[in-house]
Amino acid sequence: QVQLVESGGGLVQAGGSLRLSCSASGSIFSLNVMGWYRQAPGKERELVATITSGGTTNFADSVKGRFTISRDNAKNTMYLQMNSLKHEDTAVYYCSGTRIFTTYWGQGTQVTVFS
């Protein structure tokens, strides 16, 4: 069992930056894929970015060039660096980790971007 806890969300002005962290209760080394998802009010949860255990990354078109994803297996932590934030990035951000057939989710952290 792996428990994931997000942190780093908050209120930021458009154009600003935030770094989200996802800390795991256990080792993330066995999590083949980790990712960040977000859900805005009235919308479905959507993929933001993923990173494999080998370091391969994937990003939604809407965040390419602005967000970076990384993971530190030694610290059991994954990060999402968000730059040039836009109002439309406002959402609850969730981290996830998948091991074989099981996906774990965090409780989410709110990111609000104001103009």
Steps between C-alpha positions, in 0.01 A plus 500: 500500500630847409359823633557817300478851642512813287623837620604834356171623363375850563403833356725650233479784255489424127852470365630372830635162605424224746662168578282214608639205692359150534646310793453126534471304821696217345753452228406645162767295332244233417250748358548453129318816405428804709298794389318821569137551411271796556131565527344840456148577627239346272760317294634147488835407644770535236858391459764765557826305486646157562845360569611140484745328730755543223443873482296520180258791521175589329306825516159625404521743209358776717800492736787412267787742535364637828491201738768248584463174690768320694535229761757436770487132588740551791260749658185312391375823351373620165486864394312718258665833422243734354617820332318771306177405670173594337151545641396182320752303708274552800396156627549241767820314417531131583803279492482135411725200496445173319653167587402213271118501521454738793482879486533709812371856533569789730230718650575799278631852546329815378674732255332832432640741243364854505545775244 
